[in-house]
Amino acid sequence: MSHEEIVTKLSIKLVNIAASPTEIVHALSLQSVLIELAHRLGPQALSLTPAELFQARDAVRVAIRDNLNTQEVIAIGLDNWTTARKEVLPCSSSVSC
């Protein structure tokens, strides 16, 4: 079984128990964690329970929080978003176009 198939099955396992759209977003954002689990554990990853997958997610969140300046990353992301947004917005002033 390929790593991609393992990640897909793990993702489905989490989406199926999602109680709200917020949980679905969290489940989808776990893809990087699931990919790493698939690489580390191979098919054995399929035996992990949703609780174990959420524990893995939480451990990664703690590691990120402790080792990353999230405000800086959020600022960079929003700067990129603002730039991209300006590129697709139609010009509203004939003077500056």
Distance bins in CASP14 RR format, pairs under 12 A and 6 or more apart:
PFRMAT RR
TARGET T0000
AUTHOR 0000-0000-0000
RMODE 2
METHOD distances of the structure
MODEL  1
1 7 0 0 0 0 0 1 0 0 0 0 0
1 8 0 0 0 0 0 1 0 0 0 0 0
1 9 0 0 0 0 1 0 0 0 0 0 0
1 10 0 0 0 0 0 1 0 0 0 0 0
1 38 0 0 0 0 1 0 0 0 0 0 0
1 41 0 0 0 0 0 1 0 0 0 0 0
1 42 1 0 0 1 0 0 0 0 0 0 0
1 43 1 0 1 0 0 0 0 0 0 0 0
1 44 0 0 0 0 0 1 0 0 0 0 0
1 45 0 0 0 0 1 0 0 0 0 0 0
1 46 0 0 0 0 1 0 0 0 0 0 0
2 8 0 0 0 0 1 0 0 0 0 0 0
2 9 0 0 0 0 0 1 0 0 0 0 0
2 35 0 0 0 0 0 1 0 0 0 0 0
2 38 0 0 0 0 1 0 0 0 0 0 0
2 39 0 0 0 0 0 1 0 0 0 0 0
2 42 0 0 0 0 1 0 0 0 0 0 0
2 43 0 0 0 0 1 0 0 0 0 0 0
3 9 0 0 0 0 0 1 0 0 0 0 0
3 10 0 0 0 0 0 1 0 0 0 0 0
3 31 0 0 0 0 0 1 0 0 0 0 0
3 34 0 0 0 0 1 0 0 0 0 0 0
3 35 1 0 0 1 0 0 0 0 0 0 0
3 36 0 0 0 0 1 0 0 0 0 0 0
3 37 0 0 0 0 1 0 0 0 0 0 0
3 38 1 0 1 0 0 0 0 0 0 0 0
3 39 1 0 1 0 0 0 0 0 0 0 0
3 40 0 0 0 0 0 1 0 0 0 0 0
3 41 0 0 0 0 0 1 0 0 0 0 0
3 42 1 0 0 1 0 0 0 0 0 0 0
3 43 0 0 0 0 1 0 0 0 0 0 0
3 45 0 0 0 0 1 0 0 0 0 0 0
3 46 0 0 0 0 0 1 0 0 0 0 0
4 10 0 0 0 0 0 1 0 0 0 0 0
4 11 0 0 0 0 0 1 0 0 0 0 0
4 31 0 0 0 0 0 1 0 0 0 0 0
4 34 0 0 0 0 0 1 0 0 0 0 0
4 35 0 0 0 0 1 0 0 0 0 0 0
4 38 1 0 0 1 0 0 0 0 0 0 0
4 39 0 0 0 0 0 1 0 0 0 0 0
4 42 0 0 0 0 0 1 0 0 0 0 0
5 11 0 0 0 0 0 1 0 0 0 0 0
5 12 0 0 0 0 0 1 0 0 0 0 0
5 34 0 0 0 0 0 1 0 0 0 0 0
5 35 0 0 0 0 0 1 0 0 0 0 0
5 38 0 0 0 0 1 0 0 0 0 0 0
5 42 0 0 0 0 0 1 0 0 0 0 0
5 43 0 0 0 0 1 0 0 0 0 0 0
5 45 0 0 0 0 0 1 0 0 0 0 0
5 46 0 0 0 0 1 0 0 0 0 0 0
6 12 0 0 0 0 0 1 0 0 0 0 0
6 13 0 0 0 0 0 1 0 0 0 0 0
6 31 0 0 0 0 0 1 0 0 0 0 0
6 34 1 0 0 1 0 0 0 0 0 0 0
6 35 0 0 0 0 1 0 0 0 0 0 0
6 36 0 0 0 0 0 1 0 0 0 0 0
6 37 0 0 0 0 1 0 0 0 0 0 0
6 38 1 0 1 0 0 0 0 0 0 0 0
6 39 0 0 0 0 1 0 0 0 0 0 0
6 40 0 0 0 0 0 1 0 0 0 0 0
6 41 0 0 0 0 1 0 0 0 0 0 0
6 42 1 0 1 0 0 0 0 0 0 0 0
6 43 1 0 0 1 0 0 0 0 0 0 0
6 44 0 0 0 0 1 0 0 0 0 0 0
6 45 1 0 1 0 0 0 0 0 0 0 0
6 46 1 0 0 1 0 0 0 0 0 0 0
6 47 0 0 0 0 0 1 0 0 0 0 0
6 48 0 0 0 0 0 1 0 0 0 0 0
6 53 0 0 0 0 0 1 0 0 0 0 0
7 13 0 0 0 0 0 1 0 0 0 0 0
7 14 0 0 0 0 0 1 0 0 0 0 0
7 27 0 0 0 0 0 1 0 0 0 0 0
7 28 0 0 0 0 0 1 0 0 0 0 0
7 30 0 0 0 0 1 0 0 0 0 0 0
7 31 1 0 0 1 0 0 0 0 0 0 0
7 32 0 0 0 0 1 0 0 0 0 0 0
7 33 0 0 0 0 1 0 0 0 0 0 0
7 34 1 0 1 0 0 0 0 0 0 0 0
7 35 1 0 1 0 0 0 0 0 0 0 0
7 36 0 0 0 0 1 0 0 0 0 0 0
7 37 0 0 0 0 1 0 0 0 0 0 0
7 38 1 0 1 0 0 0 0 0 0 0 0
7 39 0 0 0 0 1 0 0 0 0 0 0
7 41 0 0 0 0 0 1 0 0 0 0 0
7 42 0 0 0 0 0 1 0 0 0 0 0
7 43 0 0 0 0 0 1 0 0 0 0 0
7 45 0 0 0 0 1 0 0 0 0 0 0
7 46 0 0 0 0 0 1 0 0 0 0 0
7 48 0 0 0 0 0 1 0 0 0 0 0
7 53 0 0 0 0 0 1 0 0 0 0 0
8 14 0 0 0 0 0 1 0 0 0 0 0
8 15 0 0 0 0 0 1 0 0 0 0 0
8 28 0 0 0 0 0 1 0 0 0 0 0
8 31 0 0 0 0 1 0 0 0 0 0 0
8 34 0 0 0 0 1 0 0 0 0 0 0
8 35 0 0 0 0 0 1 0 0 0 0 0
8 38 0 0 0 0 1 0 0 0 0 0 0
8 45 0 0 0 0 0 1 0 0 0 0 0
8 46 0 0 0 0 0 1 0 0 0 0 0
9 15 0 0 0 0 0 1 0 0 0 0 0
9 16 0 0 0 0 0 1 0 0 0 0 0
9 34 0 0 0 0 1 0 0 0 0 0 0
9 37 0 0 0 0 0 1 0 0 0 0 0
9 38 0 0 0 0 1 0 0 0 0 0 0
9 42 0 0 0 0 0 1 0 0 0 0 0
9 43 0 0 0 0 1 0 0 0 0 0 0
9 45 0 0 0 0 1 0 0 0 0 0 0
9 46 1 0 1 0 0 0 0 0 0 0 0
9 47 0 0 0 0 0 1 0 0 0 0 0
9 48 0 0 0 0 0 1 0 0 0 0 0
9 53 0 0 0 0 0 1 0 0 0 0 0
10 16 0 0 0 0 0 1 0 0 0 0 0
10 17 0 0 0 0 0 1 0 0 0 0 0
10 27 0 0 0 0 1 0 0 0 0 0 0
10 28 0 0 0 0 0 1 0 0 0 0 0
10 30 0 0 0 0 1 0 0 0 0 0 0
10 31 0 0 0 0 1 0 0 0 0 0 0
10 32 0 0 0 0 0 1 0 0 0 0 0
10 33 0 0 0 0 1 0 0 0 0 0 0
10 34 1 0 1 0 0 0 0 0 0 0 0
10 35 0 0 0 0 1 0 0 0 0 0 0
10 36 0 0 0 0 0 1 0 0 0 0 0
10 37 1 0 0 1 0 0 0 0 0 0 0
10 38 1 0 0 1 0 0 0 0 0 0 0
10 41 0 0 0 0 0 1 0 0 0 0 0
10 42 0 0 0 0 0 1 0 0 0 0 0
10 43 0 0 0 0 0 1 0 0 0 0 0
10 44 0 0 0 0 0 1 0 0 0 0 0
10 45 1 0 0 1 0 0 0 0 0 0 0
10 46 1 0 0 1 0 0 0 0 0 0 0
10 47 0 0 0 0 0 1 0 0 0 0 0
10 48 1 0 0 1 0 0 0 0 0 0 0
10 49 0 0 0 0 0 1 0 0 0 0 0
10 50 0 0 0 0 1 0 0 0 0 0 0
10 52 0 0 0 0 0 1 0 0 0 0 0
10 53 1 0 0 1 0 0 0 0 0 0 0
10 54 0 0 0 0 0 1 0 0 0 0 0
10 56 0 0 0 0 0 1 0 0 0 0 0
10 57 0 0 0 0 0 1 0 0 0 0 0
11 17 0 0 0 0 0 1 0 0 0 0 0
11 18 0 0 0 0 0 1 0 0 0 0 0
11 24 0 0 0 0 0 1 0 0 0 0 0
11 26 0 0 0 0 0 1 0 0 0 0 0
11 27 1 0 0 1 0 0 0 0 0 0 0
11 28 1 0 0 1 0 0 0 0 0 0 0
11 29 0 0 0 0 0 1 0 0 0 0 0
11 30 1 0 0 1 0 0 0 0 0 0 0
11 31 1 0 0 1 0 0 0 0 0 0 0
11 32 0 0 0 0 0 1 0 0 0 0 0
11 33 0 0 0 0 0 1 0 0 0 0 0
11 34 1 0 0 1 0 0 0 0 0 0 0
11 35 0 0 0 0 0 1 0 0 0 0 0
11 37 0 0 0 0 0 1 0 0 0 0 0
11 38 0 0 0 0 0 1 0 0 0 0 0
11 45 0 0 0 0 0 1 0 0 0 0 0
11 46 0 0 0 0 0 1 0 0 0 0 0
11 50 0 0 0 0 0 1 0 0 0 0 0
11 53 0 0 0 0 1 0 0 0 0 0 0
12 18 0 0 0 0 0 1 0 0 0 0 0
12 24 0 0 0 0 0 1 0 0 0 0 0
12 27 0 0 0 0 1 0 0 0 0 0 0
12 28 0 0 0 0 0 1 0 0 0 0 0
12 30 0 0 0 0 0 1 0 0 0 0 0
12 34 0 0 0 0 0 1 0 0 0 0 0
12 46 0 0 0 0 0 1 0 0 0 0 0
12 50 0 0 0 0 0 1 0 0 0 0 0
12 53 0 0 0 0 0 1 0 0 0 0 0
13 27 0 0 0 0 1 0 0 0 0 0 0
13 30 0 0 0 0 0 1 0 0 0 0 0
13 34 0 0 0 0 1 0 0 0 0 0 0
13 37 0 0 0 0 0 1 0 0 0 0 0
13 45 0 0 0 0 0 1 0 0 0 0 0
13 46 0 0 0 0 1 0 0 0 0 0 0
13 47 0 0 0 0 0 1 0 0 0 0 0
13 48 0 0 0 0 1 0 0 0 0 0 0
13 49 0 0 0 0 1 0 0 0 0 0 0
13 50 1 0 1 0 0 0 0 0 0 0 0
13 51 0 0 0 0 0 1 0 0 0 0 0
13 52 0 0 0 0 0 1 0 0 0 0 0
13 53 1 0 0 1 0 0 0 0 0 0 0
13 54 0 0 0 0 0 1 0 0 0 0 0
14 23 0 0 0 0 1 0 0 0 0 0 0
14 24 0 0 0 0 1 0 0 0 0 0 0
14 25 0 0 0 0 0 1 0 0 0 0 0
14 26 0 0 0 0 1 0 0 0 0 0 0
14 27 1 1 0 0 0 0 0 0 0 0 0
14 28 0 0 0 0 1 0 0 0 0 0 0
14 29 0 0 0 0 0 1 0 0 0 0 0
14 30 1 0 0 1 0 0 0 0 0 0 0
14 31 0 0 0 0 0 1 0 0 0 0 0
14 33 0 0 0 0 0 1 0 0 0 0 0
14 34 0 0 0 0 1 0 0 0 0 0 0
14 37 0 0 0 0 0 1 0 0 0 0 0
14 48 0 0 0 0 0 1 0 0 0 0 0
14 49 0 0 0 0 0 1 0 0 0 0 0
14 50 1 0 1 0 0 0 0 0 0 0 0
14 51 0 0 0 0 0 1 0 0 0 0 0
14 52 0 0 0 0 0 1 0 0 0 0 0
14 53 1 0 0 1 0 0 0 0 0 0 0
14 54 1 0 0 1 0 0 0 0 0 0 0
14 56 0 0 0 0 0 1 0 0 0 0 0
14 57 0 0 0 0 1 0 0 0 0 0 0
15 21 0 0 0 0 0 1 0 0 0 0 0
15 23 0 0 0 0 1 0 0 0 0 0 0
15 24 1 0 1 0 0 0 0 0 0 0 0
15 25 0 0 0 0 0 1 0 0 0 0 0
15 26 0 0 0 0 0 1 0 0 0 0 0
15 27 1 0 1 0 0 0 0 0 0 0 0
15 28 1 0 0 1 0 0 0 0 0 0 0
15 29 0 0 0 0 0 1 0 0 0 0 0
15 30 0 0 0 0 1 0 0 0 0 0 0
15 31 0 0 0 0 0 1 0 0 0 0 0
15 34 0 0 0 0 0 1 0 0 0 0 0
15 50 0 0 0 0 0 1 0 0 0 0 0
15 53 0 0 0 0 0 1 0 0 0 0 0
16 23 0 0 0 0 0 1 0 0 0 0 0
16 24 0 0 0 0 0 1 0 0 0 0 0
16 27 0 0 0 0 1 0 0 0 0 0 0
16 50 0 0 0 0 1 0 0 0 0 0 0
16 53 0 0 0 0 0 1 0 0 0 0 0
17 23 1 0 0 1 0 0 0 0 0 0 0
17 24 0 0 0 0 0 1 0 0 0 0 0
17 26 0 0 0 0 0 1 0 0 0 0 0
17 27 0 0 0 0 1 0 0 0 0 0 0
17 49 0 0 0 0 0 1 0 0 0 0 0
17 50 1 0 1 0 0 0 0 0 0 0 0
17 51 0 0 0 0 1 0 0 0 0 0 0
17 53 0 0 0 0 1 0 0 0 0 0 0
17 54 0 0 0 0 1 0 0 0 0 0 0
18 24 1 0 1 0 0 0 0 0 0 0 0
18 25 0 0 0 0 1 0 0 0 0 0 0
18 26 0 0 0 0 1 0 0 0 0 0 0
18 27 1 0 1 0 0 0 0 0 0 0 0
18 28 0 0 0 0 1 0 0 0 0 0 0
18 30 0 0 0 0 0 1 0 0 0 0 0
18 50 0 0 0 0 1 0 0 0 0 0 0
18 54 0 0 0 0 0 1 0 0 0 0 0
19 26 0 0 0 0 0 1 0 0 0 0 0
19 27 0 0 0 0 0 1 0 0 0 0 0
19 50 0 0 0 0 0 1 0 0 0 0 0
20 26 0 0 0 0 1 0 0 0 0 0 0
20 27 0 0 0 0 0 1 0 0 0 0 0
21 27 0 0 0 0 0 1 0 0 0 0 0
21 28 0 0 0 0 0 1 0 0 0 0 0
22 28 0 0 0 0 0 1 0 0 0 0 0
22 29 0 0 0 0 0 1 0 0 0 0 0
23 29 0 0 0 0 0 1 0 0 0 0 0
23 30 0 0 0 0 0 1 0 0 0 0 0
23 50 0 0 0 0 0 1 0 0 0 0 0
23 54 0 0 0 0 1 0 0 0 0 0 0
23 57 0 0 0 0 0 1 0 0 0 0 0
24 30 0 0 0 0 0 1 0 0 0 0 0
25 31 0 0 0 0 0 1 0 0 0 0 0
26 33 0 0 0 0 0 1 0 0 0 0 0
26 50 0 0 0 0 0 1 0 0 0 0 0
26 53 0 0 0 0 0 1 0 0 0 0 0
26 54 0 0 0 0 1 0 0 0 0 0 0
26 57 1 0 0 1 0 0 0 0 0 0 0
26 58 0 0 0 0 0 1 0 0 0 0 0
26 60 0 0 0 0 0 1 0 0 0 0 0
26 61 0 0 0 0 0 1 0 0 0 0 0
27 33 0 0 0 0 0 1 0 0 0 0 0
27 34 0 0 0 0 1 0 0 0 0 0 0
27 50 0 0 0 0 1 0 0 0 0 0 0
27 53 0 0 0 0 1 0 0 0 0 0 0
27 54 0 0 0 0 1 0 0 0 0 0 0
27 57 0 0 0 0 1 0 0 0 0 0 0
28 34 0 0 0 0 1 0 0 0 0 0 0
28 57 0 0 0 0 0 1 0 0 0 0 0
29 57 0 0 0 0 1 0 0 0 0 0 0
29 60 0 0 0 0 0 1 0 0 0 0 0
29 61 0 0 0 0 0 1 0 0 0 0 0
29 64 0 0 0 0 0 1 0 0 0 0 0
30 36 0 0 0 0 0 1 0 0 0 0 0
30 37 0 0 0 0 1 0 0 0 0 0 0
30 38 0 0 0 0 0 1 0 0 0 0 0
30 48 0 0 0 0 0 1 0 0 0 0 0
30 50 0 0 0 0 0 1 0 0 0 0 0
30 53 1 0 0 1 0 0 0 0 0 0 0
30 54 0 0 0 0 1 0 0 0 0 0 0
30 55 0 0 0 0 0 1 0 0 0 0 0
30 56 0 0 0 0 1 0 0 0 0 0 0
30 57 1 0 1 0 0 0 0 0 0 0 0
30 58 0 0 0 0 0 1 0 0 0 0 0
30 59 0 0 0 0 0 1 0 0 0 0 0
30 60 0 0 0 0 1 0 0 0 0 0 0
30 61 0 0 0 0 0 1 0 0 0 0 0
31 37 0 0 0 0 0 1 0 0 0 0 0
31 38 0 0 0 0 0 1 0 0 0 0 0
31 53 0 0 0 0 0 1 0 0 0 0 0
31 57 0 0 0 0 0 1 0 0 0 0 0
31 60 0 0 0 0 0 1 0 0 0 0 0
32 38 0 0 0 0 0 1 0 0 0 0 0
32 39 0 0 0 0 0 1 0 0 0 0 0
32 56 0 0 0 0 0 1 0 0 0 0 0
32 57 0 0 0 0 1 0 0 0 0 0 0
32 60 0 0 0 0 1 0 0 0 0 0 0
32 61 0 0 0 0 0 1 0 0 0 0 0
32 64 0 0 0 0 0 1 0 0 0 0 0
33 39 0 0 0 0 0 1 0 0 0 0 0
33 40 0 0 0 0 0 1 0 0 0 0 0
33 41 0 0 0 0 0 1 0 0 0 0 0
33 45 0 0 0 0 0 1 0 0 0 0 0
33 48 0 0 0 0 0 1 0 0 0 0 0
33 52 0 0 0 0 0 1 0 0 0 0 0
33 53 1 0 0 1 0 0 0 0 0 0 0
33 54 0 0 0 0 1 0 0 0 0 0 0
33 55 0 0 0 0 0 1 0 0 0 0 0
33 56 1 0 1 0 0 0 0 0 0 0 0
33 57 1 0 1 0 0 0 0 0 0 0 0
33 58 0 0 0 0 1 0 0 0 0 0 0
33 59 0 0 0 0 1 0 0 0 0 0 0
33 60 1 0 1 0 0 0 0 0 0 0 0
33 61 0 0 0 0 1 0 0 0 0 0 0
33 63 0 0 0 0 0 1 0 0 0 0 0
33 64 0 0 0 0 0 1 0 0 0 0 0
34 40 0 0 0 0 0 1 0 0 0 0 0
34 41 0 0 0 0 0 1 0 0 0 0 0
34 42 0 0 0 0 0 1 0 0 0 0 0
34 45 1 0 0 1 0 0 0 0 0 0 0
34 46 0 0 0 0 0 1 0 0 0 0 0
34 48 0 0 0 0 1 0 0 0 0 0 0
34 50 0 0 0 0 0 1 0 0 0 0 0
34 52 0 0 0 0 0 1 0 0 0 0 0
34 53 1 0 0 1 0 0 0 0 0 0 0
34 54 0 0 0 0 0 1 0 0 0 0 0
34 56 0 0 0 0 1 0 0 0 0 0 0
34 57 0 0 0 0 1 0 0 0 0 0 0
34 60 0 0 0 0 0 1 0 0 0 0 0
35 41 0 0 0 0 0 1 0 0 0 0 0
35 42 0 0 0 0 0 1 0 0 0 0 0
35 45 0 0 0 0 0 1 0 0 0 0 0
35 56 0 0 0 0 0 1 0 0 0 0 0
35 60 0 0 0 0 0 1 0 0 0 0 0
36 42 0 0 0 0 0 1 0 0 0 0 0
36 45 0 0 0 0 1 0 0 0 0 0 0
36 53 0 0 0 0 0 1 0 0 0 0 0
36 56 0 0 0 0 1 0 0 0 0 0 0
36 57 0 0 0 0 0 1 0 0 0 0 0
36 59 0 0 0 0 0 1 0 0 0 0 0
36 60 0 0 0 0 1 0 0 0 0 0 0
36 63 0 0 0 0 0 1 0 0 0 0 0
37 43 0 0 0 0 0 1 0 0 0 0 0
37 44 0 0 0 0 1 0 0 0 0 0 0
37 45 1 0 1 0 0 0 0 0 0 0 0
37 46 0 0 0 0 1 0 0 0 0 0 0
37 47 0 0 0 0 0 1 0 0 0 0 0
37 48 1 0 0 1 0 0 0 0 0 0 0
37 52 0 0 0 0 1 0 0 0 0 0 0
37 53 1 0 0 1 0 0 0 0 0 0 0
37 55 0 0 0 0 0 1 0 0 0 0 0
37 56 1 0 0 1 0 0 0 0 0 0 0
37 57 0 0 0 0 0 1 0 0 0 0 0
37 59 0 0 0 0 0 1 0 0 0 0 0
37 60 0 0 0 0 0 1 0 0 0 0 0
38 44 0 0 0 0 1 0 0 0 0 0 0
38 45 1 0 1 0 0 0 0 0 0 0 0
38 46 0 0 0 0 1 0 0 0 0 0 0
38 48 0 0 0 0 0 1 0 0 0 0 0
38 53 0 0 0 0 0 1 0 0 0 0 0
38 56 0 0 0 0 0 1 0 0 0 0 0
39 45 0 0 0 0 1 0 0 0 0 0 0
40 48 0 0 0 0 0 1 0 0 0 0 0
40 56 0 0 0 0 0 1 0 0 0 0 0
41 47 0 0 0 0 1 0 0 0 0 0 0
41 48 1 0 0 1 0 0 0 0 0 0 0
41 52 0 0 0 0 0 1 0 0 0 0 0
41 53 0 0 0 0 0 1 0 0 0 0 0
41 56 0 0 0 0 0 1 0 0 0 0 0
42 48 0 0 0 0 0 1 0 0 0 0 0
44 52 0 0 0 0 0 1 0 0 0 0 0
45 52 0 0 0 0 1 0 0 0 0 0 0
45 53 0 0 0 0 1 0 0 0 0 0 0
45 56 0 0 0 0 1 0 0 0 0 0 0
46 52 0 0 0 0 0 1 0 0 0 0 0
46 53 0 0 0 0 0 1 0 0 0 0 0
47 53 0 0 0 0 0 1 0 0 0 0 0
48 54 0 0 0 0 1 0 0 0 0 0 0
48 55 0 0 0 0 1 0 0 0 0 0 0
48 56 1 0 0 1 0 0 0 0 0 0 0
48 57 0 0 0 0 0 1 0 0 0 0 0
49 55 0 0 0 0 1 0 0 0 0 0 0
49 56 0 0 0 0 0 1 0 0 0 0 0
50 56 0 0 0 0 0 1 0 0 0 0 0
50 57 0 0 0 0 0 1 0 0 0 0 0
51 57 0 0 0 0 0 1 0 0 0 0 0
51 58 0 0 0 0 0 1 0 0 0 0 0
52 58 0 0 0 0 0 1 0 0 0 0 0
52 59 0 0 0 0 0 1 0 0 0 0 0
53 59 0 0 0 0 0 1 0 0 0 0 0
53 60 0 0 0 0 0 1 0 0 0 0 0
54 60 0 0 0 0 0 1 0 0 0 0 0
54 61 0 0 0 0 0 1 0 0 0 0 0
55 61 0 0 0 0 0 1 0 0 0 0 0
55 62 0 0 0 0 0 1 0 0 0 0 0
56 62 0 0 0 0 0 1 0 0 0 0 0
56 63 0 0 0 0 0 1 0 0 0 0 0
57 63 0 0 0 0 0 1 0 0 0 0 0
57 64 0 0 0 0 0 1 0 0 0 0 0
58 64 0 0 0 0 0 1 0 0 0 0 0
58 65 0 0 0 0 0 1 0 0 0 0 0
59 65 0 0 0 0 0 1 0 0 0 0 0
59 66 0 0 0 0 0 1 0 0 0 0 0
60 66 0 0 0 0 0 1 0 0 0 0 0
60 67 0 0 0 0 0 1 0 0 0 0 0
60 68 0 0 0 0 0 1 0 0 0 0 0
61 67 0 0 0 0 0 1 0 0 0 0 0
61 68 0 0 0 0 0 1 0 0 0 0 0
61 70 0 0 0 0 0 1 0 0 0 0 0
62 68 0 0 0 0 0 1 0 0 0 0 0
64 70 1 0 0 1 0 0 0 0 0 0 0
64 73 0 0 0 0 1 0 0 0 0 0 0
65 71 0 0 0 0 0 1 0 0 0 0 0
65 73 0 0 0 0 0 1 0 0 0 0 0
67 73 0 0 0 0 0 1 0 0 0 0 0
68 74 0 0 0 0 0 1 0 0 0 0 0
68 76 0 0 0 0 0 1 0 0 0 0 0
69 75 0 0 0 0 1 0 0 0 0 0 0
69 76 0 0 0 0 0 1 0 0 0 0 0
70 76 0 0 0 0 0 1 0 0 0 0 0
70 77 0 0 0 0 0 1 0 0 0 0 0
71 77 0 0 0 0 0 1 0 0 0 0 0
71 78 0 0 0 0 0 1 0 0 0 0 0
72 78 0 0 0 0 0 1 0 0 0 0 0
72 79 0 0 0 0 0 1 0 0 0 0 0
73 79 0 0 0 0 0 1 0 0 0 0 0
73 80 0 0 0 0 0 1 0 0 0 0 0
74 80 0 0 0 0 0 1 0 0 0 0 0
74 81 0 0 0 0 0 1 0 0 0 0 0
75 81 0 0 0 0 0 1 0 0 0 0 0
75 82 0 0 0 0 0 1 0 0 0 0 0
76 82 0 0 0 0 0 1 0 0 0 0 0
76 83 0 0 0 0 0 1 0 0 0 0 0
77 83 0 0 0 0 1 0 0 0 0 0 0
77 84 0 0 0 0 1 0 0 0 0 0 0
77 85 0 0 0 0 0 1 0 0 0 0 0
78 84 0 0 0 0 0 1 0 0 0 0 0
78 85 0 0 0 0 1 0 0 0 0 0 0
79 85 0 0 0 0 0 1 0 0 0 0 0
79 86 0 0 0 0 0 1 0 0 0 0 0
80 86 0 0 0 0 0 1 0 0 0 0 0
80 87 0 0 0 0 0 1 0 0 0 0 0
81 87 0 0 0 0 0 1 0 0 0 0 0
81 88 0 0 0 0 0 1 0 0 0 0 0
82 88 0 0 0 0 0 1 0 0 0 0 0
82 89 0 0 0 0 0 1 0 0 0 0 0
83 89 0 0 0 0 0 1 0 0 0 0 0
86 92 0 0 0 0 0 1 0 0 0 0 0
86 96 0 0 0 0 0 1 0 0 0 0 0
89 97 0 0 0 0 0 1 0 0 0 0 0
90 97 0 0 0 0 1 0 0 0 0 0 0
91 97 1 1 0 0 0 0 0 0 0 0 0
END
